[in-house]
Amino acid sequence: MSSSEPVPTAAGTRRYPGAGAPGGPLTVRPIRSVDHLAFVRAQRSASFLQTPAWSRVKTEWRGESLGWFDGGRLVGAGLVLHRPVPRLERFTLAYLPEGPVIDWTGDLGRWLDPLAARLTAHGAFAIRLGPPVRTDTWSAAQVKEGIADPGRTALTEVPGRWTDPVGARVADRLRDAGWLPQSPEDGFGVGHPQFKYELPLAGRTEDQLLRGMNQQWRRNIRKAAKEGVEVTVGTVDALGEDLKAFHDLYVHTAERDRFTPRSLRYFATMFAALNAEDPERITLYLARHQGDLVAATVLVRVGAHAVYAYGASSTGKREVRGSHACQWAMIRDALAAGCDVYDLRGITPTVDADDPHVGLIRFKVGTGGQAVRYVGEWDLPLRPMIYRAFGLYMRRRGR
């Protein structure tokens, strides 16, 4: 590996086959956090991973806000998280999780060429981004039919899905322009999930949402109410008792379900940063039964997009259905806030009834809603030798 590897001269002239006639040239340059936030607020929705505050949560990365300008007008924005190469700190992986916030329907070269040129000139060895663009959607009924069919093991084998032509076109153009897909076949990797479960809210009432749920979900929501489960919104200052109570339950859940929990410090930082940016950005929900904390969840909202970000539940008193009570409280609040979608985040695309992961999609499909496949995450190597060395380093340390 050589730190003097030449910068690819084609970084600003990469071709995106099939693109329409380009508009005027766009330029990319740093913008202030306040301008970045104003741009995000002007959108109908955006990922919270593309808000300026997220850079203050991911303290192990260096964050910067970039803007796309058409003349003097800001027309796009992105949060870039920079991760340095070990022993070559001046080179970074430039990561835009679930972003950037640009027009993905037009000429991608007009947007991504100036981004690549700017990041190359400032030491990036590769760009990783996750276009917030869907490729496929399956209804709840189609998902359930797939699980019931012993001849099918994956969502992609279930017929009748709706295919989004924009998403298909974005994937084709990225691939033809030299971007490398990073999302694994099982839907979960080192980045953010390609397959998600979403509950559409726009134009619906609470009664309509309840009727769209399966019988078990409706029964569990009623059961929680009958048992006297009370859901409250937590007070989440950095040292708040509610946040500590949530984290204790979350660690208990991690031990039971065998995943690695995040630290209390991480959640304190997350709540402080996101709430400082917008007091309605992140909310903690706590479900108690006779004084015992039985479930807790975290909701994050940007514009019309509400996200179920974290959840925890007790092993005892599961019969009072505290998790369903929290979910219903979050759905109702998202609906009242005028959200278009309630995002239950990642699923694996399995419909194999014998796969241990199928329980996750069964739980989420009970809300009604739909399974969605996004374009996924893509890498553009800018300095191939360093990119290959970084990939080897990450594989050796188990990502």
Disulfide bonds with the S-S distance in Angstrom:
none
